[in-house]
């Protein structure tokens, strides 16, 4: 199992062959998960860059790749908020983690999965 962050989600949606996530997924049978809040945030990013047509592109890539989109659960939300409180940008001097980073971390931890980020 693999959980991806927002930047990896964007790379997957944009079919970036050189991205970290594509190297992890290519030829792998591992299930790939993303939190719904991350997919929504990334889709909004795409809309800002490419307009509303990007919604169809994102939805198509999710289906095409078999990506599993997970709705947040109360315990996942609490774990993400806790991680952000401890390590989020502005809350910890040595960290620049966004809330999306913390959601991805919490989802990976809850699933016992590997977290693949753009920097992994």
URZI-V687888 format. One record per residue. OMEGA is omega as a letter, one per 30 degrees, with the letter a starting at -180 (999 if undefined). Layout:
[[OMEGA] [OMEGA]]
This chain:
[[l] [l] [a] [l] [a] [a] [l] [l] [l] [l] [l] [l] [a] [l] [a] [a] [a] [a] [l] [a] [l] [l] [l] [a] [a] [l] [a] [l] [a] [l] [a] [a] [l] [l] [a] [a] [l] [l] [l] [l] [l] [l] [l] [l] [l] [l] [l] [a] [a] [a] [a] [l] [a] [l] [l] [l] [a] [l] [l] [l] [l] [l] [a] [a] [a] [l] [l] [l] [a] [l] [l] [l] [a] [a] [l] [l] [a] [l] [l] [l] [l] [l] [l] [l] [a] [a] [a] [l] [a] [a] [a] [a] [a] [a] [l] [a] [l] [l] [l] [l] [a] [l] [l] [l] [a] [l] [l] [l] [a] [l] [a] [a] [l] [l] [l] [l] [a] [a] [a] [999]]
